[in-house]
């Protein structure tokens, strides 16, 4: 009777290293810091998708104010439809609870700092609250 051994690909699929890119891309604190290096501290406006989705006119007014553009233009943009399918649906293999916990642990502290720095409560994103 032949014993089945795991090949390197199976091990890699379950490896936390495989998710390093997702962790880096989801680290908004780090992402914004890169823009601030280029444009300067306090010269990057962060807009939360959740805020735009719930009240796009107010968010547009804030962006216009930030850019020193006449805010009355925001009132003229009433028929904006928020793209509810904006997030791409990608087939992702099942991840184990250990890897899920690994990813959340790596993002928890930076997500809290990012939220607080941008005027949101640290439990704004429930996954990290």
Kinemage of the C-alpha trace (Angstrom):
@kinemage 1
@onewidth
@group {chain A} dominant
@subgroup {mainchain}
@vectorlist {calphas} color= white
{ca unk a 1} P 0.000 0.000 0.000
{ca unk a 2} L 1.443 3.322 -1.117
{ca unk a 3} L 1.465 6.181 1.357
{ca unk a 4} L 0.511 9.555 -0.081
{ca unk a 5} L 2.947 12.324 0.765
{ca unk a 6} L 2.299 16.018 0.374
{ca unk a 7} L 4.068 17.666 -2.493
{ca unk a 8} L 5.643 21.120 -2.244
{ca unk a 9} L 2.661 22.774 -3.963
{ca unk a 10} L 0.208 21.492 -1.344
{ca unk a 11} L 2.450 22.769 1.429
{ca unk a 12} L 2.796 26.153 -0.319
{ca unk a 13} L -1.005 26.493 -0.700
{ca unk a 14} L -1.411 26.335 3.075
{ca unk a 15} L 1.655 28.442 3.866
{ca unk a 16} L 1.243 31.891 5.446
{ca unk a 17} L 3.986 33.138 3.116
{ca unk a 18} L 1.560 32.664 0.213
{ca unk a 19} L -0.620 35.371 1.747
{ca unk a 20} L 2.186 37.880 2.297
{ca unk a 21} L 1.201 39.862 -0.809
{ca unk a 22} L -2.421 40.076 0.354
{ca unk a 23} L -1.240 41.278 3.746
{ca unk a 24} L 0.996 43.945 2.203
{ca unk a 25} L -1.723 45.167 -0.179
{ca unk a 26} L -4.261 45.296 2.654
{ca unk a 27} L -1.984 47.271 4.954
{ca unk a 28} L -3.528 50.691 4.288
{ca unk a 29} L -1.309 52.363 6.879
{ca unk a 30} L 1.740 51.346 4.863
{ca unk a 31} L 0.098 52.172 1.524
{ca unk a 32} L -0.799 55.723 2.577
{ca unk a 33} L 2.661 56.213 4.134
{ca unk a 34} L 4.203 55.579 0.707
{ca unk a 35} L 2.063 58.350 -0.828
{ca unk a 36} L 2.955 60.654 2.068
{ca unk a 37} L 6.648 60.088 1.337
{ca unk a 38} L 6.057 61.397 -2.168
{ca unk a 39} L 3.527 64.190 -1.523
{ca unk a 40} L 4.304 65.085 2.080
{ca unk a 41} L 2.746 64.429 5.469
{ca unk a 42} L -0.883 65.606 5.610
{ca unk a 43} L -1.145 66.030 1.844
{ca unk a 44} L -2.989 62.772 1.168
{ca unk a 45} L -6.766 62.623 1.573
{ca unk a 46} L -8.104 59.264 2.736
{ca unk a 47} L -11.676 58.443 1.748
{ca unk a 48} L -13.382 55.368 3.134
{ca unk a 49} L -15.502 53.404 0.698
{ca unk a 50} L -18.123 52.840 3.407
{ca unk a 51} L -18.538 56.620 3.837
{ca unk a 52} L -18.755 57.231 0.096
{ca unk a 53} L -21.327 54.471 -0.254
{ca unk a 54} L -23.523 55.846 2.535
{ca unk a 55} L -23.304 59.579 1.658
{ca unk a 56} L -21.383 60.301 -1.517
{ca unk a 57} L -22.344 63.997 -1.649
{ca unk a 58} L -20.845 64.736 1.774
{ca unk a 59} L -17.700 62.822 0.881
{ca unk a 60} L -17.407 64.665 -2.439
{ca unk a 61} L -17.770 67.993 -0.599
{ca unk a 62} L -14.953 66.981 1.751
{ca unk a 63} L -12.737 66.009 -1.183
{ca unk a 64} L -13.560 69.248 -3.016
{ca unk a 65} L -12.762 71.284 0.100
{ca unk a 66} L -9.504 69.413 0.487
{ca unk a 67} L -8.614 70.176 -3.148
{ca unk a 68} L -9.842 73.772 -2.788
{ca unk a 69} L -12.507 73.254 -5.453
{ca unk a 70} L -15.906 74.917 -5.254
{ca unk a 71} L -18.042 72.512 -3.198
{ca unk a 72} L -21.308 73.386 -4.931
{ca unk a 73} L -20.243 71.010 -7.685
{ca unk a 74} L -20.872 68.131 -5.291
{ca unk a 75} L -24.572 69.011 -5.196
{ca unk a 76} L -24.737 68.688 -8.984
{ca unk a 77} L -23.493 65.122 -8.856
{ca unk a 78} L -26.638 63.572 -7.477
{ca unk a 79} L -27.150 60.618 -9.769
{ca unk a 80} L -23.975 58.784 -8.923
{ca unk a 81} L -24.534 55.086 -8.651
{ca unk a 82} L -22.107 53.391 -6.334
{ca unk a 83} L -20.750 50.355 -8.100
{ca unk a 84} L -21.891 47.529 -5.881
{ca unk a 85} L -19.788 45.051 -7.831
{ca unk a 86} L -16.609 47.090 -7.625
{ca unk a 87} L -14.815 44.429 -5.659
{ca unk a 88} L -13.596 41.735 -7.975
{ca unk a 89} L -14.792 38.248 -7.287
{ca unk a 90} L -11.692 36.092 -7.279
{ca unk a 91} L -11.631 32.373 -6.692
{ca unk a 92} L -9.593 31.901 -3.545
{ca unk a 93} L -8.772 28.507 -2.163
{ca unk a 94} L -10.089 27.687 1.280
{ca unk a 95} L -7.711 28.851 3.957
{ca unk a 96} L -7.329 27.210 7.285
{ca unk a 97} L -8.316 28.914 10.494
{ca unk a 98} L -4.625 29.200 11.363
{ca unk a 99} L -3.829 31.145 8.202
{ca unk a 100} L -6.936 33.319 8.581
{ca unk a 101} L -5.820 34.115 12.130
{ca unk a 102} L -2.274 34.750 10.865
{ca unk a 103} L -3.522 37.327 8.327
{ca unk a 104} L -5.817 39.081 10.824
{ca unk a 105} L -3.056 39.180 13.435
{ca unk a 106} L -0.706 40.841 10.963
{ca unk a 107} L -3.256 43.485 9.980
{ca unk a 108} L -4.929 44.140 13.337
{ca unk a 109} L -2.514 46.688 14.832
{ca unk a 110} L -1.803 48.607 11.634
{ca unk a 111} L -5.536 48.707 10.819
{ca unk a 112} L -6.355 50.153 14.237
{ca unk a 113} L -3.642 52.804 13.922
{ca unk a 114} L -4.824 53.667 10.405
{ca unk a 115} L -8.447 54.006 11.509
{ca unk a 116} L -7.602 56.168 14.534
{ca unk a 117} L -5.256 58.380 12.499
{ca unk a 118} L -8.082 58.955 10.020
{ca unk a 119} L -10.769 59.768 12.575
{ca unk a 120} L -12.508 56.407 12.762
{ca unk a 121} L -13.114 54.275 15.854
{ca unk a 122} L -10.794 51.307 16.073
{ca unk a 123} L -13.746 48.918 15.648
{ca unk a 124} L -14.912 50.623 12.408
{ca unk a 125} L -13.928 47.461 10.524
{ca unk a 126} L -15.484 44.711 12.688
{ca unk a 127} L -12.941 42.087 11.717
{ca unk a 128} L -10.226 44.022 13.533
{ca unk a 129} L -12.304 45.492 16.358
